[in-house]
Amino acid sequence: MGILKDWWQKFEKYPQRNWWFSGILLGVTCFVAFLWGLGSVGLVDETEPLFAEAARQMTVTGDWITPYFNGATRFDKPPLVYWLMAIAYKIVGVNEWGARLPSALSAIAMTILGFFTLRRFGFPSPKAVTTEPNSPQTQRQLWLSAWIGSALMALNLQTMAWGRTGVSDMLLSACMNGAIFCFFWGYSIPSPVGEKITPNSPFPNRWYIAFYLLLALAVLTKGPVGIVLPGLTILAFLFYVGKFREVAKEAKLVFGAILFSIITIPWFVAVILANGQVYIDSFFGYHNIERFTHVVNHHSAPWYFYFLVVLIGFLPWSLYVPIAMARLRFWRRSFWQQQPRSAHFGLFCFYWFAIIFIFFSVAVTKLPSYTLPLLPGASVLVALLWSQELTRSPDLKQRKDNSFFITGIANVIFLLLLVAGCLYGPFAIGYDPAALNLAEDAIKSILPEIGALIWSIGAVAIAFLLLRQKNWRWIFCVNFIALFCFIIFTLIPASYFADNLRQKPLRELARFAARVEQPQEEFVMIGFQKPSLVFYSQRPVTFFSHTPHFLKRLKEKAGDRPQDYPILILSRPDKTRESNLKSGDYEYLEGKGSYQLIRVNRDTILQRNP
């Protein structure tokens, strides 16, 4: 405690150091989480290349209204993520950096906004707001809340994964979460300094305007869910604290609706005019309504699915979310209604987490990425808990329950389970036709042992700290250091390892195919559907799941092409044998990993398969 107190006194003597330290912390955190090696790993099949190629097609065709992939319309998502990728391609080139830069920058912006919001409103308790907002203790808590919360927002498995992936999930999360942060700023500071806003003014304060702008961008990223989730969160919170009518007036809903419509409606009108009912049925019907009410693409899961997703995706901080919620005593409605607005941030984040969790638990289609928007809310809750723990007096009488100790024990057990997962996880890797030796090579690599060692040291250190109650506060530091080391020495190297075995052979063959292609030659992939082949070859590819499907299509189209029509086939060697082709029937061009690239005439295949 003495060391920590001396450290704080030095910082408080020179307040500017806090901002310098914050800048360095945010810079290192965001670099490690989102920028380090961003373009060093190839696009990961199946989803990422669909987005990357659709954006590339916009730069080729000049059609910025209707997204296309491999010659077919792609109505899964609105255009904002494609637009941003296409712009990135113009700046850094058509590559992995360009495809992923919008996601990475979105995650960084969300982290920075989260830092400043916590620095302003990250009070661990309402008492700090009402009685001692400027005391050294409260200021220390605000700094700690900002540092811890922003680090947790960035350095968790889910945010890192989607912040490094060229899809729409991170952009959607950043827009929605940014809107939620901005709403709370507007809610807590109805009339910021320098703004002349009268009760009869048609305009709200600048934070509400930012809120509406970000909601519109969220809808342009992924559709109605971009306004539904923030809307449900805010409505539930406002009704609970009894301020719905009051806030509705000051937020100028009519102005917000007009601004929102001006930004969102033009593209939806343009795409419907260009594609008609097909777009309406596909986007609004299939990709929105059906995803909520039916299982889409076999993405079903049990009701407890998201408990497991949050437990693993937000490790090890997920263990502290329950006590972080309980300490708010959110059931004391009359108490919270009496508190000033700026003291509501913790309660607001409780609703943020709970509403999104419940919404997607009710939805029939379930995917791990759906919990991404609730993680900043969870980060704030845990940050408020730990900022209070790290600044509380070591007097043992202050703690009246054993919840923290029990959670600490669960923390140790959880880390030991991670040790077992690191050591035995490679043995659970099943058969992967795209990388036949993946499990064997993973077992032989040193990465599982490194991960197990990191979590073992963390478990032992936390068990030691639990022996003395006054040392419990340092559990946070152990968890953070262990997680950071795991990311640096295991997680990121593991992504390079998997890429070399699974994706690198495919993209090398795709680029080779682009170099050796002949005019009017058809490019076919049999046995796999890997969209990255389209992106890296930059040419249309026809996919067949099985050889019989390929042969059937070839016979049906026999009269449409000349007899010497060449076909470029990428598949596994066993698929070539299924076509009854002999070594002299085709030209072997190249082989990488599990794949081989051959050229064969159409009539040769038909002769072998009458």
C-alpha positions in Angstrom: 0.0 0.0 0.0 2.9 2.4 0.8 4.4 1.9 -2.7 1.1 2.6 -4.3 0.5 5.7 -2.2 3.9 7.1 -3.0 3.4 6.5 -6.7 0.1 8.3 -6.6 1.5 11.3 -4.7 4.2 11.7 -7.4 1.6 11.7 -10.1 -0.7 14.1 -8.2 2.2 16.5 -7.8 2.6 16.7 -11.6 -0.9 16.1 -13.0 0.3 16.3 -16.6 2.0 12.9 -16.0 -1.4 11.3 -15.8 -2.2 12.3 -19.3 1.2 11.3 -20.7 0.9 8.0 -19.0 -2.6 7.6 -20.4 -1.5 8.4 -23.9 1.3 5.8 -23.7 -1.0 3.2 -22.2 -3.7 3.7 -24.8 -1.1 3.7 -27.6 0.6 0.4 -26.4 -2.8 -1.2 -25.7 -4.3 -0.4 -29.1 -1.1 -1.3 -31.0 -0.9 -4.7 -29.4 -4.6 -5.4 -29.6 -5.4 -4.2 -33.1 -2.4 -3.1 -35.2 0.5 -5.4 -34.4 0.8 -7.9 -37.3 -2.6 -6.8 -38.7 -1.7 -7.7 -42.3 0.7 -10.5 -41.5 -2.0 -13.2 -41.6 -4.1 -13.9 -44.7 -7.8 -13.5 -44.9 -9.6 -16.3 -43.0 -12.3 -18.3 -44.7 -15.2 -18.4 -44.8 -16.7 -14.9 -44.0 -13.8 -12.4 -44.1 -13.0 -12.8 -47.8 -16.7 -12.3 -48.7 -16.5 -8.7 -47.3 -13.0 -8.0 -48.6 -13.9 -9.1 -52.2 -17.3 -7.3 -52.2 -15.4 -4.1 -51.3 -12.8 -4.8 -54.0 -15.6 -5.3 -56.5 -16.8 -1.8 -55.7 -13.5 -0.3 -56.7 -13.5 -2.3 -59.9 -17.1 -1.8 -61.1 -17.7 1.6 -59.7 -21.0 0.4 -58.3 -21.1 1.7 -54.8 -24.8 0.9 -54.3 -25.1 -2.9 -54.8 -22.4 -5.1 -53.2 -21.3 -8.1 -55.3 -19.3 -11.2 -54.6 -18.1 -13.6 -57.3 -20.6 -12.3 -59.8 -23.6 -12.5 -57.5 -25.3 -9.8 -55.4 -24.5 -9.8 -51.7 -27.3 -8.4 -49.6 -26.2 -9.7 -46.2 -25.1 -6.2 -44.9 -25.6 -2.5 -45.8 -22.6 -0.8 -47.5 -20.7 1.2 -44.9 -18.1 -1.5 -44.1 -17.6 -2.0 -47.9 -17.2 1.7 -48.5 -14.6 2.0 -45.8 -12.7 -1.0 -47.0 -12.8 0.3 -50.6 -11.4 3.6 -49.4 -8.7 1.8 -47.4 -7.8 -0.1 -50.6 -7.2 3.2 -52.3 -4.9 4.3 -49.5 -2.9 1.1 -48.5 -3.6 -1.2 -51.5 -5.8 -4.2 -52.0 -4.5 -6.4 -49.2 -5.2 -7.6 -45.7 -4.3 -4.3 -44.2 -6.9 -2.5 -46.3 -9.6 -5.1 -45.6 -9.0 -5.0 -41.8 -8.2 -1.3 -41.2 -11.8 -0.2 -40.8 -12.3 -2.8 -38.0 -9.0 -1.9 -36.3 -9.6 1.8 -36.4 -13.2 1.3 -35.1 -11.9 -0.7 -32.2 -9.3 2.0 -31.4 -11.9 4.8 -31.6 -14.2 2.8 -29.2 -11.4 2.2 -26.8 -10.4 5.9 -26.7 -13.9 7.1 -26.3 -14.4 4.6 -23.5 -11.3 5.9 -21.8 -12.5 9.6 -21.8 -16.0 8.5 -20.7 -14.7 6.6 -17.7 -12.3 9.4 -16.9 -15.3 11.7 -16.6 -18.0 9.4 -15.2 -16.1 6.4 -13.8 -17.1 6.9 -10.2 -17.1 3.6 -8.3 -20.1 4.7 -6.2 -22.7 7.6 -6.2 -21.2 8.8 -2.9 -18.1 9.9 -4.7 -20.2 12.2 -6.9 -22.4 13.7 -4.3 -19.9 14.3 -1.4 -16.3 14.2 -2.6 -16.0 14.5 -6.4 -12.8 16.4 -6.3 -11.0 14.6 -3.5 -7.7 12.9 -4.2 -9.3 9.5 -3.5 -12.0 10.1 -6.1 -9.6 11.4 -8.7 -7.4 8.4 -8.2 -10.5 6.2 -8.8 -11.4 8.1 -12.0 -7.9 7.6 -13.4 -7.9 3.9 -12.5 -11.4 3.4 -13.9 -10.3 4.9 -17.2 -7.0 3.0 -17.4 -8.5 -0.4 -16.4 -11.7 0.0 -18.4 -10.0 1.0 -21.7 -7.5 -1.8 -21.3 -10.3 -4.3 -20.7 -12.3 -3.0 -23.7 -9.3 -3.7 -26.0 -7.5 -6.6 -24.5 -10.2 -9.3 -24.5 -10.3 -12.2 -26.8 -13.5 -11.3 -28.7 -12.7 -7.6 -29.3 -9.2 -8.5 -30.4 -10.4 -11.2 -32.8 -13.1 -9.0 -34.4 -10.9 -5.9 -34.3 -8.4 -7.8 -36.5 -11.0 -9.3 -38.9 -12.3 -7.6 -42.0 -16.0 -8.0 -41.4 -18.8 -5.7 -40.2 -19.0 -6.9 -36.5 -16.4 -4.6 -35.1 -17.6 -1.5 -37.0 -21.2 -2.2 -35.8 -20.0 -2.6 -32.2 -18.0 0.5 -32.3 -20.8 2.6 -33.8 -23.4 1.2 -31.4 -21.1 1.5 -28.3 -20.0 4.9 -29.4 -23.6 6.0 -29.6 -24.3 4.6 -26.1 -21.3 6.5 -24.7 -22.3 9.7 -26.4 -25.9 9.3 -25.2 -24.6 9.1 -21.6 -22.5 12.2 -22.1 -25.6 14.1 -23.4 -27.7 12.6 -20.6 -25.2 13.7 -17.9 -24.3 17.1 -19.3 -27.6 18.4 -20.8 -25.9 21.8 -21.7 -22.1 21.5 -22.1 -20.1 24.6 -21.5 -20.1 27.0 -24.4 -23.4 25.7 -25.9 -26.4 28.0 -25.8 -29.3 25.6 -25.7 -32.7 26.9 -24.6 -35.7 24.8 -23.7 -37.4 25.9 -26.9 -34.4 25.2 -29.1 -35.0 22.6 -31.9 -31.4 21.3 -31.5 -30.1 19.1 -28.7 -26.6 19.3 -27.3 -23.6 18.1 -29.4 -23.5 14.7 -27.6 -27.0 13.8 -28.5 -26.2 14.9 -32.1 -23.2 12.5 -32.1 -25.5 9.9 -30.7 -27.9 10.2 -33.6 -25.0 10.2 -36.1 -23.5 7.0 -34.7 -26.9 5.3 -34.6 -27.3 6.1 -38.3 -23.8 4.7 -39.1 -24.6 1.5 -37.1 -27.7 1.0 -39.3 -25.7 1.5 -42.4 -23.3 -1.1 -41.1 -25.7 -3.9 -40.2 -29.2 -2.8 -40.5 -32.0 -2.3 -37.9 -30.1 -4.0 -35.1 -27.9 -0.9 -35.0 -30.8 1.1 -33.6 -32.7 -1.7 -31.8 -30.0 -2.6 -29.3 -29.0 0.9 -28.2 -32.7 1.9 -28.2 -33.8 -1.0 -25.9 -30.8 -0.4 -23.6 -31.6 3.3 -23.2 -35.3 2.9 -22.9 -34.9 0.3 -20.1 -32.5 2.5 -18.3 -34.6 5.7 -18.6 -37.8 4.0 -17.5 -36.0 2.6 -14.5 -34.7 6.0 -13.3 -37.9 7.7 -14.3 -36.4 10.2 -16.7 -37.9 9.1 -20.1 -40.1 12.2 -20.7 -37.4 14.5 -19.4 -34.7 13.1 -21.6 -37.0 12.8 -24.6 -37.6 16.5 -24.5 -34.0 17.6 -24.1 -32.8 15.0 -26.7 -35.1 16.5 -29.4 -36.3 13.3 -30.9 -37.8 15.0 -33.9 -34.5 16.5 -34.8 -32.8 13.1 -34.2 -35.3 11.3 -36.4 -34.7 13.8 -39.2 -30.9 13.6 -39.0 -31.0 9.8 -38.7 -33.3 9.5 -41.8 -31.2 11.9 -43.9 -28.1 9.7 -43.4 -29.7 6.2 -43.7 -32.7 6.4 -46.1 -31.0 7.5 -49.3 -28.9 4.3 -49.7 -31.8 2.0 -48.8 -34.0 3.8 -51.4 -31.2 3.5 -54.0 -30.5 -0.2 -53.4 -34.3 -1.0 -53.5 -34.7 0.9 -56.8 -31.7 -1.0 -58.2 -32.8 -4.5 -57.0 -36.4 -4.4 -56.1 -38.2 -7.0 -54.0 -35.3 -9.3 -54.1 -33.3 -7.0 -51.9 -36.2 -6.5 -49.5 -36.8 -10.3 -49.1 -33.2 -11.1 -48.7 -32.0 -8.3 -46.4 -35.0 -7.5 -44.2 -36.7 -10.9 -44.4 -33.9 -13.4 -44.3 -31.0 -11.6 -42.7 -32.9 -9.7 -40.0 -36.4 -11.2 -39.2 -35.5 -14.8 -39.9 -32.2 -14.6 -37.9 -34.2 -13.5 -34.8 -37.1 -16.0 -35.2 -35.5 -19.0 -36.9 -32.2 -20.8 -37.1 -30.2 -19.5 -40.1 -27.3 -21.4 -41.6 -27.4 -24.0 -38.9 -26.3 -21.5 -36.2 -28.4 -22.9 -33.4 -27.3 -23.2 -29.8 -28.7 -24.0 -26.3 -30.1 -21.2 -24.1 -26.9 -21.0 -22.0 -24.7 -20.5 -25.1 -23.9 -16.9 -24.4 -22.9 -17.6 -20.8 -20.1 -19.8 -22.2 -19.3 -17.2 -24.9 -18.9 -14.4 -22.4 -17.1 -16.6 -19.9 -14.4 -17.5 -22.5 -14.4 -14.4 -24.6 -14.0 -12.0 -21.7 -11.6 -14.2 -19.6 -10.6 -13.8 -16.9 -12.7 -10.7 -16.1 -16.0 -12.5 -16.8 -15.7 -14.1 -13.4 -15.9 -10.6 -11.7 -18.9 -9.4 -13.7 -21.5 -10.9 -11.2 -20.0 -9.2 -8.2 -19.5 -6.0 -10.2 -23.2 -6.0 -10.9 -24.2 -7.0 -7.4 -22.2 -4.1 -5.8 -24.4 -1.7 -7.7 -27.5 -2.9 -5.8 -29.4 -2.2 -9.0 -32.6 -3.4 -7.3 -32.7 -0.2 -5.2 -34.7 1.8 -7.6 -35.7 4.7 -5.3 -32.1 5.1 -4.3 -30.9 5.4 -7.9 -33.7 7.8 -8.8 -32.4 10.2 -6.1 -28.8 10.2 -7.4 -27.5 12.8 -9.9 -27.3 11.8 -13.5 -23.5 11.7 -13.5 -23.6 9.0 -10.8 -25.7 6.7 -13.0 -22.9 5.4 -15.3 -22.4 2.1 -13.5 -26.2 1.4 -13.5 -26.4 2.5 -17.1 -23.7 -0.1 -18.0 -25.6 -2.8 -16.1 -28.6 -2.2 -18.4 -26.2 -2.1 -21.4 -24.8 -5.5 -20.6 -28.1 -7.1 -19.5 -30.4 -5.9 -22.3 -28.0 -7.0 -25.1 -27.3 -10.4 -23.4 -31.1 -11.1 -23.0 -31.9 -9.9 -26.5 -29.5 -12.3 -28.2 -30.3 -15.1 -25.8 -33.9 -14.9 -27.0 -32.9 -14.8 -30.7 -33.0 -18.2 -32.3 -29.9 -17.8 -34.4 -26.9 -17.6 -32.2 -23.3 -16.7 -33.1 -20.3 -15.8 -30.7 -19.9 -12.4 -32.4 -23.3 -11.3 -31.2 -22.0 -10.6 -27.7 -19.4 -8.2 -28.9 -21.4 -5.0 -28.3 -22.0 -5.9 -24.6 -18.3 -6.2 -23.7 -17.6 -2.5 -23.2 -20.5 -2.4 -20.7 -18.9 -5.4 -18.9 -15.5 -3.7 -19.1 -16.9 -0.6 -17.3 -18.6 -2.7 -14.6 -15.4 -4.6 -13.9 -13.3 -1.4 -14.0 -15.5 0.3 -11.4 -15.1 -2.7 -9.2 -11.3 -2.8 -9.4 -10.8 1.0 -9.2 -12.6 0.8 -5.8 -10.6 -2.3 -4.7 -7.3 -0.8 -5.6 -8.0 2.4 -3.7 -9.8 1.0 -0.6 -8.2 1.0 2.8 -6.5 -2.3 3.7 -8.6 -2.4 6.9 -10.1 -5.9 7.0 -13.3 -4.7 8.7 -14.4 -2.9 5.6 -15.3 -6.2 3.9 -18.5 -7.8 5.2 -18.9 -10.6 2.7 -16.8 -13.4 1.1 -18.0 -12.8 -2.5 -14.6 -11.5 -3.5 -12.7 -14.3 -1.9 -15.0 -16.9 -3.5 -14.5 -15.2 -6.9 -10.8 -15.3 -6.3 -10.9 -19.0 -5.7 -13.0 -19.4 -8.9 -10.3 -17.3 -10.6 -7.6 -19.8 -9.6 -9.7 -22.8 -10.8 -10.5 -21.1 -14.0 -6.8 -20.4 -14.7 -6.0 -24.0 -14.0 -8.7 -25.0 -16.5 -7.0 -22.8 -19.0 -3.7 -24.6 -18.3 -5.4 -27.9 -19.1 -7.0 -26.4 -22.2 -3.6 -25.2 -23.5 -2.0 -28.6 -22.9 -4.8 -30.9 -24.1 -6.6 -28.5 -26.6 -4.4 -29.6 -29.6 -5.4 -33.2 -29.1 -9.1 -32.1 -29.5 -8.4 -30.7 -33.0 -10.5 -32.8 -35.4 -9.9 -33.8 -39.0 -9.3 -30.7 -41.1 -9.1 -31.4 -44.9 -7.7 -28.0 -45.5 -4.7 -28.7 -43.2 -4.3 -32.4 -42.7 -1.4 -32.1 -40.2 -2.8 -29.3 -38.2 -3.4 -31.3 -35.0 -0.1 -33.1 -35.2 1.9 -29.9 -35.8 0.0 -28.1 -33.0 0.9 -30.9 -30.6 4.6 -30.6 -31.6 4.7 -26.8 -31.3 5.9 -25.2 -28.1 2.9 -22.8 -28.0 0.6 -25.0 -25.8 3.4 -25.3 -23.2 4.0 -21.5 -23.3 0.3 -20.8 -22.7 0.1 -23.4 -20.0 3.2 -21.9 -18.2 1.7 -18.4 -18.3 -1.6 -19.4 -16.8 0.1 -21.7 -14.2 2.2 -18.8 -12.9 -0.9 -16.7 -12.8 -2.9 -19.3 -10.8 -0.1 -19.8 -8.3 0.3 -16.0 -7.8 -3.4 -15.4 -7.2 -3.6 -18.4 -4.8 -0.7 -16.8 -2.9 -2.4 -13.4 -2.8 -5.7 -15.0 -1.5 -3.8 -16.1 1.7 -3.8 -12.5 3.0 -6.9 -10.3 2.5 -5.1 -7.1 2.2 -3.3 -8.4 -0.9 -6.5 -9.3 -2.8 -6.3 -6.0 -4.7 -3.3 -7.2 -6.6 -5.2 -10.0 -8.2 -6.1 -7.6 -10.9 -2.5 -7.0 -11.8 -1.7 -10.7 -11.9 -4.7 -11.4 -14.2 -3.8 -8.5 -16.5 -0.1 -9.4 -16.8 -1.0 -13.1 -17.4 -3.5 -12.1 -20.1 -1.1 -9.7 -21.7 1.7 -12.3 -21.8 -0.7 -14.9 -23.2 -1.7 -12.5 -26.0 1.9 -11.7 -26.8 3.6 -15.1 -26.5 0.8 -17.5 -27.4 -2.3 -16.0 -29.1 -0.7 -13.9 -31.8 2.0 -16.5 -32.6 -0.8 -19.1 -32.8 -2.6 -17.0 -35.5 0.6 -17.1 -37.6 1.0 -20.8 -37.0 -2.6 -21.6 -38.1 -2.3 -19.3 -41.1 0.8 -21.0 -42.4 -0.9 -24.4 -42.3 -4.5 -23.5 -43.4 -4.6 -20.2 -45.4 -1.1 -19.6 -46.8 -1.1 -22.6 -49.3 -4.5 -21.5 -50.7 -3.6 -17.9 -51.3 -0.3 -18.8 -52.9 -2.1 -21.1 -55.3 -4.7 -18.4 -56.0 -2.0 -15.9 -56.9 -0.2 -18.5 -59.0 -3.5 -19.3 -60.8 -3.9 -15.6 -61.6 -0.4 -15.6 -63.2 -1.0 -18.7 -65.4 -4.6 -18.3 -66.4 -5.5 -18.5 -70.1 -8.2 -16.4 -71.9 -11.7 -17.6 -71.3 -10.5 -20.4 -68.9 -12.9 -21.4 -66.2 -11.5 -21.6 -62.6 -13.1 -24.3 -60.5 -12.7 -25.4 -56.9 -13.9 -28.9 -55.9 -14.5 -30.2 -52.4 -14.1 -26.8 -50.7 -15.8 -23.4 -50.8 -13.1 -21.0 -49.9 -14.0 -17.4 -50.8 -10.4 -16.2 -50.3 -9.7 -17.9 -53.6 -11.8 -15.3 -55.3 -10.1 -12.4 -53.5 -6.5 -13.5 -54.0 -6.9 -14.6 -57.6 -9.1 -11.6 -58.4 -11.2 -13.6 -60.8 -14.5 -15.6 -60.7 -14.4 -19.1 -59.2 -17.1 -21.8 -59.5 -17.3 -23.9 -56.3 -18.5 -27.5 -56.1 -18.9 -29.3 -52.8 -18.5 -32.8 -54.5 -17.0 -34.2 -57.7 -20.4 -35.6 -58.9 -21.9 -32.1 -58.8 -19.0 -30.9 -60.9 -19.4 -33.7 -63.4 -23.1 -33.2 -63.6 -22.8 -29.5 -64.3 -20.1 -30.2 -67.0 -22.4 -32.6 -68.8 -25.3 -30.2 -68.7 -23.2 -27.4 -70.2 -21.4 -29.7 -72.7 -22.8 -27.9 -75.8 -22.1 -24.4 -74.6 -18.3 -24.4 -75.0 -15.8 -25.4 -77.7 -14.3 -28.9 -77.5 -10.8 -27.8 -76.3 -12.3 -25.6 -73.6 -9.7 -25.6 -70.7 -10.6 -25.7 -67.0 -8.4 -24.8 -64.1 -9.1 -27.0 -61.2 -8.0 -26.5 -57.6 -8.7 -29.4 -55.3 -7.2 -32.2 -53.3 -5.5 -35.0 -55.1 -8.3 -37.5 -54.1 -10.9 -35.3 -55.9 -8.8 -35.6 -59.1 -8.9 -39.3 -58.7 -12.7 -39.2 -58.2 -12.9 -37.6 -61.7 -11.2 -40.8 -63.1 -8.3 -38.7 -64.5 -4.9 -40.2 -65.1 -1.7 -38.4 -64.7 -1.4 -38.0 -68.5 -4.8 -36.5 -68.8 -4.0 -33.1 -67.2 -1.3 -30.6 -66.7 0.0 -30.5 -63.1 0.7 -26.8 -62.4 1.5 -26.5 -58.7 0.8 -28.0 -55.3 0.7 -26.4 -51.8 -0.4 -28.0 -48.5 -3.5 -30.1 -49.1 -4.3 -28.6 -52.5 -3.1 -29.0 -56.1 -3.7 -26.9 -59.2 -4.2 -28.7 -62.5 -5.3 -27.7 -66.1 -7.5 -30.1 -68.1 -9.7 -29.9 -71.2 -13.4 -30.3 -70.6 -13.8 -33.1 -73.2 -11.0 -35.2 -71.5 -13.1 -35.2 -68.3 -16.3 -36.1 -70.2 -14.5 -39.0 -72.0 -13.3 -40.4 -68.6 -16.8 -40.0 -67.2 -19.4 -40.9 -69.9 
